């Protein structure tokens, strides 16, 4: 290639997809004048995805045309699309048109179909053209003829400054001739996991850029399609480790007194582990109640709604109302159901960025495990989430429930102890007919603390450490990983 040739080569402009999350996966959007295949079995969301891109382009002042072969009727398609928020009836027919090219394909083959596409791009001067039914166009055509068709389509797309989307429901596991010719291959899938179904999207090929690899979750609702990039692919860099410079209060003065730093190291992550009723949520409420306008707090709960958290705070002599009114505290509830793991993470990180949160409570880490259809992901997911929170200078207190109500064994799934900085163990013990709450600080990374068994008291003034506990029985906790739904978890490396 000569220097004069390279001098004329510039970056190709991007086309915004108007599909939340998709442009992140593509590294900035589709390339203008590119030809892309969107592939997947019926019902996975191809038609909605292509239409959402068309309507998004029209909303930004462009024009688009949607060409069908053997597909549902245009009136039926528009009826279905009219229930979605991106639908705009004012786009018809000047800026968005639906046409059928099946007659031309049937009478003149690929040559006739190419004539329709060329005419529409030239006369309407569209920025986006969708051909829905590539599988119908490829039937009866040789691989060579199909390659020639794609090559000619690419040439016309460049001349007419048009981005082309080819929709097909062909065999997603077979490498077809057209795959080698197009600029990108996007696969949409709807997969069943026992009784639960989850949609995903994967960019198998994308010339000119490095997309986020792997499968990413996808949701279809009244707003159309939203893509949630996998957190492991989004946040791969190491966090800046500045957690030991200062300390912030735990919200429990008697607990801060047990720590040499007189509080939790800023930007650290703490897991409070214990059985039901031991005080994990109480500790989280006191931590978030210590939020200030300078250190805004966020409380995310998987199992208790905001009103129950407010009520619990009032029973402890704490009032979250003024803090919420001033913007120092926000209560967030992730409702039970079939939430997507990366959707929950995106919602959490967006809330942190919106208010510049510095104090975070995640009440019920098992909620993340309940949200994933791939339990083997949870270690990588949690590690990336903790690193990202640390890089954003967020001090995190998380709760995790154990199975046994009275036990000296800490059951920690996923090897969680190796992923966090601090680990507190809450439990009940029998003592001469009475039940005592105990706190044991199992781990404080690079921070000194007073070891031992501490009595806990919870009353109308909150949680307090009520002295040292001494007993003849075996109450020293031994931490060990346990088998999760995916099988045994290896012990974390030291």
KALINFEN-V734040 format. One record per residue. N is the residue number from 0. PHI is phi as a letter, one per 20 degrees, with the letter a starting at -180 (NA if undefined). PSI is psi in radians with two decimals (999 if undefined). BURIAL is I if it has 24 or more other ideal C-beta (glycine too) atoms within 12 Angstrom, else O. Layout:
# KALINFEN-V734040
n=(N;N)
phi=(PHI;PHI)
psi=(PSI;PSI)
burial=(BURIAL;BURIAL)
This chain:
# KALINFEN-V734040
n=(0;1;2;3;4;5;6;7;8;9;10;11;12;13;14;15;16;17;18;19;20;21;22;23;24;25;26;27;28;29;30;31;32;33;34;35;36;37;38;39;40;41;42;43;44;45;46;47;48;49;50;51;52;53;54;55;56;57;58;59;60;61;62;63;64;65;66;67;68;69;70;71;72;73;74;75;76;77;78;79;80;81;82;83;84;85;86;87;88;89;90;91;92;93;94;95;96;97;98;99;100;101;102;103;104;105;106;107;108;109;110;111;112;113;114;115;116;117;118;119;120;121;122;123;124;125;126;127;128;129;130;131;132;133;134;135;136;137;138;139;140;141;142;143;144;145;146;147;148;149;150;151;152;153;154;155;156;157;158;159;160;161;162;163;164;165;166;167;168;169;170;171;172;173;174;175;176;177;178;179;180;181;182;183;184;185;186;187;188;189;190;191;192;193;194;195;196;197;198;199;200;201;202;203;204;205;206;207;208;209;210;211;212;213;214;215;216;217;218;219;220;221;222;223;224;225;226;227;228;229;230;231;232;233;234;235;236;237;238;239;240;241;242;243;244;245;246;247;248;249;250;251;252;253;254;255;256;257;258;259;260;261;262;263;264;265;266;267;268;269;270;271;272;273;274;275;276;277;278;279;280;281;282;283;284;285;286;287;288;289;290;291;292;293;294;295;296;297;298;299;300;301;302;303;304;305;306;307;308;309;310;311;312;313;314;315;316;317;318;319;320;321;322;323;324;325;326;327;328;329;330;331;332;333;334;335;336;337;338;339;340;341;342;343;344;345;346;347;348;349;350;351;352;353;354;355;356;357;358;359;360;361;362;363;364;365;366;367;368;369;370;371;372;373;374;375;376;377;378;379;380;381;382;383;384;385;386;387;388;389;390;391;392;393;394;395;396;397;398;399;400;401;402;403;404;405;406;407;408;409;410;411;412;413;414;415;416;417;418;419;420;421;422;423;424;425;426;427;428;429;430;431;432;433;434;435;436;437;438;439;440;441;442;443;444;445;446;447;448;449;450;451;452;453;454;455;456;457;458;459;460;461;462;463;464;465;466;467;468;469;470;471;472;473;474;475;476;477;478;479;480;481;482;483;484;485;486;487;488;489;490;491;492;493)
phi=(NA;f;f;f;f;f;f;e;e;c;f;f;f;e;d;f;e;m;d;g;n;f;f;f;f;e;m;p;o;f;e;f;m;e;d;c;e;d;c;r;f;g;n;e;o;f;f;f;g;f;f;f;f;f;f;f;f;f;f;e;n;e;c;b;c;d;d;d;d;e;b;f;f;f;f;f;f;f;g;f;f;f;e;e;f;e;f;c;f;f;f;e;e;f;d;b;c;d;c;d;d;f;f;f;f;f;e;c;m;f;f;f;f;f;f;f;f;f;f;f;f;f;f;e;l;e;e;c;c;d;d;e;p;f;f;f;f;e;f;n;e;f;g;f;f;f;f;f;f;f;f;f;f;f;f;f;f;f;f;e;l;c;e;d;d;d;e;b;d;f;f;f;d;d;f;e;f;f;f;f;e;f;e;a;c;d;d;d;c;c;d;e;d;l;e;d;d;b;e;b;c;c;e;e;b;b;f;n;a;d;f;f;f;n;e;c;f;c;c;d;b;f;e;n;d;c;d;d;g;f;f;f;e;e;c;d;f;f;f;f;e;c;f;d;f;c;c;c;f;f;n;c;g;f;f;g;f;e;d;f;e;l;q;e;g;f;m;e;d;c;d;d;d;r;f;f;n;e;o;f;f;g;f;f;f;f;f;f;f;e;f;c;g;f;c;f;d;c;d;d;c;e;c;c;f;g;f;f;f;f;f;f;f;f;f;e;m;d;d;e;g;g;f;f;f;e;n;f;c;c;d;c;c;e;f;f;p;e;f;e;g;f;f;f;f;f;f;f;f;f;f;f;f;f;d;l;f;d;c;c;d;d;e;o;f;f;f;f;f;f;e;d;e;c;g;f;f;f;f;f;g;f;f;f;f;f;f;f;f;f;f;e;m;d;e;d;c;c;d;b;e;e;f;e;f;c;a;d;d;e;e;d;f;m;m;f;f;e;d;d;e;c;c;d;d;d;a;d;c;e;b;l;n;d;d;d;e;c;d;c;e;e;b;c;f;l;c;f;b;e;f;p;e;d;f;d;c;c;b;f;d;o;e;c;e;d;o;e;d;c;b;e;f;e;c;f;f;d;e;b;f;c;f;e;f;e;o;f;d;f;f;f;f;e)
psi=(2.27;2.85;-0.58;-0.57;-0.78;-0.49;-0.50;-0.04;2.09;3.00;2.48;2.39;2.69;2.65;2.03;2.36;-0.37;0.26;1.90;2.26;-0.43;-0.73;-0.51;-0.75;-0.65;-0.10;0.38;-0.05;3.06;2.68;2.34;2.49;0.10;2.76;2.10;2.45;2.26;2.04;2.48;2.80;2.79;2.40;-0.01;-0.23;0.24;-0.80;-0.76;-0.74;-0.85;-0.74;-0.66;-0.66;-0.73;-0.89;-0.62;-0.70;-0.71;-0.70;-0.43;0.22;0.00;-3.01;2.72;2.78;2.43;1.95;2.24;2.70;-1.80;1.60;-3.12;2.73;2.68;-0.69;-0.71;-0.72;-0.77;-0.65;-0.78;-0.69;-0.45;-0.29;-0.14;2.56;-0.45;-0.18;2.37;1.83;-0.39;-0.20;-0.35;2.58;0.02;-0.73;-0.33;2.18;2.53;2.18;2.72;2.35;0.29;-0.66;-0.77;-0.67;-0.74;-0.63;-0.56;0.15;-2.68;-0.54;-0.76;-0.71;-0.74;-0.64;-0.71;-0.82;-0.73;-0.76;-0.76;-0.73;-0.68;-0.83;-0.65;-0.25;0.92;2.62;-0.37;2.28;2.28;2.27;1.87;1.90;0.70;-0.51;-0.59;-0.64;-0.53;-0.32;2.23;-0.14;2.52;2.84;-0.68;-0.77;-0.67;-0.66;-0.72;-0.69;-0.82;-0.71;-0.77;-0.66;-0.69;-0.73;-0.77;-0.67;-0.69;-0.79;-0.65;0.09;0.96;2.39;2.30;2.31;2.17;2.03;2.33;2.55;0.46;3.11;1.96;-0.24;0.08;2.31;1.96;2.88;-0.68;-0.38;-0.55;-0.28;-0.61;2.90;-0.36;2.67;2.03;2.20;2.26;2.40;2.53;1.88;2.50;2.27;1.73;-2.03;-0.07;2.45;2.47;2.29;2.60;2.84;2.47;2.30;1.82;-0.46;2.40;1.71;2.42;-0.07;2.92;1.70;2.93;2.13;2.86;-3.10;2.46;2.46;2.63;2.37;2.44;2.15;-2.78;-0.29;0.06;-2.41;2.37;2.31;2.41;1.75;2.47;2.25;-0.55;-0.51;-0.40;-0.72;1.46;-0.22;2.72;2.50;2.62;2.16;1.61;0.54;-0.26;0.05;-0.74;3.02;2.73;2.60;2.56;-0.16;-0.09;1.72;-0.67;-0.43;-0.73;-0.58;-0.36;-0.18;2.37;-0.54;-0.06;0.67;-3.10;2.37;2.35;2.54;0.24;2.90;2.29;2.33;2.23;2.02;2.45;2.94;3.05;2.40;-0.01;-0.27;0.27;-0.84;-0.65;-0.79;-0.68;-0.69;-0.73;-0.61;-0.80;-0.49;-0.38;0.11;2.68;2.93;-0.51;-0.50;1.32;2.57;2.69;2.33;2.00;2.15;2.43;-0.36;-0.22;2.29;2.95;-0.69;-0.62;-0.61;-0.71;-0.73;-0.72;-0.71;-0.73;-0.63;-0.32;0.13;0.34;2.44;1.96;-0.23;-0.97;-0.62;-0.67;-0.72;-0.64;-0.18;0.08;-0.42;2.45;2.34;2.21;2.38;2.15;1.80;2.57;2.75;-2.84;1.09;2.61;2.37;-0.86;-0.38;-0.75;-0.77;-0.73;-0.71;-0.71;-0.88;-0.56;-0.72;-0.64;-0.76;-0.64;-0.63;0.13;0.86;2.43;-0.30;2.15;2.34;2.22;1.80;1.76;1.24;-0.42;-0.30;-0.57;-0.74;-0.66;-0.34;-0.12;2.49;-0.06;1.46;-0.47;-0.22;-0.40;-0.60;-0.87;-0.74;-0.89;-0.68;-0.78;-0.69;-0.80;-0.74;-0.70;-0.69;-0.69;-0.71;-0.43;0.15;0.74;2.25;2.16;2.37;2.13;2.62;2.57;2.20;2.40;2.95;-0.74;2.33;-0.78;1.90;2.68;0.22;2.20;1.98;1.90;1.85;2.82;0.12;0.65;-0.49;-0.51;-0.15;-0.22;2.91;-0.66;2.51;2.08;2.47;2.09;2.42;2.95;2.53;2.63;2.40;1.67;0.92;-0.12;2.75;2.17;2.51;2.36;2.58;2.27;2.20;1.87;-0.59;2.35;1.87;2.09;0.46;2.33;2.63;2.86;1.94;2.80;3.07;2.16;2.29;2.47;2.43;2.36;2.09;-2.86;-0.13;0.16;-2.79;2.39;2.64;2.17;0.60;3.12;2.50;2.32;2.31;2.77;-0.34;3.04;1.73;0.10;2.13;2.53;2.14;2.32;2.52;2.73;2.86;2.31;-2.97;-0.42;-0.01;-3.04;2.51;2.24;2.63;2.48;2.54;2.60;999)
burial=(O;O;O;O;O;O;O;O;O;O;O;O;O;O;I;I;I;I;I;I;I;I;I;I;I;I;I;O;I;I;I;I;I;I;I;I;I;I;I;I;O;O;O;I;I;I;I;I;I;I;I;I;I;I;I;I;I;I;I;O;O;I;I;I;I;I;I;I;I;I;I;O;O;I;O;O;I;I;O;O;I;O;O;I;O;I;I;I;O;O;I;I;O;O;I;I;I;I;I;I;I;I;O;I;I;O;O;O;I;I;O;O;I;I;I;I;I;I;O;I;I;O;O;I;O;I;I;I;I;I;I;I;I;I;I;I;I;I;O;O;I;O;O;O;O;I;O;O;I;I;O;I;I;I;O;I;I;O;O;I;I;I;I;I;I;I;I;I;I;I;O;I;O;O;O;I;O;I;I;O;I;I;I;I;I;I;I;I;I;I;I;O;O;O;O;O;O;I;I;I;I;I;I;I;I;I;I;O;O;O;I;I;O;I;I;I;I;I;I;I;O;O;O;I;I;I;I;I;I;I;I;I;I;I;I;O;O;O;I;O;O;O;I;O;O;O;I;I;I;I;I;I;O;I;I;I;O;I;I;O;I;O;I;I;I;I;I;I;I;I;I;I;I;I;I;O;O;I;I;I;I;I;I;I;I;I;I;I;I;I;I;O;O;O;I;I;I;I;I;I;I;I;I;I;O;I;O;O;I;I;O;I;I;O;O;I;O;I;O;I;O;O;I;I;O;O;O;I;I;I;I;I;I;I;O;O;O;O;I;I;I;I;I;I;I;I;I;I;I;O;I;I;O;O;I;O;I;I;I;I;I;I;I;I;I;I;I;I;I;I;I;I;I;I;I;O;I;I;I;I;I;I;I;I;I;I;I;I;I;I;O;I;I;I;I;I;I;I;I;I;I;I;O;O;O;I;I;I;I;I;I;I;I;I;I;I;I;I;I;I;I;I;I;I;I;I;I;I;I;O;O;O;O;O;O;I;I;I;I;I;I;I;I;I;I;O;I;O;I;O;O;O;I;I;I;I;O;I;O;O;O;I;I;I;I;O;O;O;I;O;O;O;O;O;I;O;I;O;I;O;I;I;O;I;O;O;O;O;I;O;O;O;O;O)
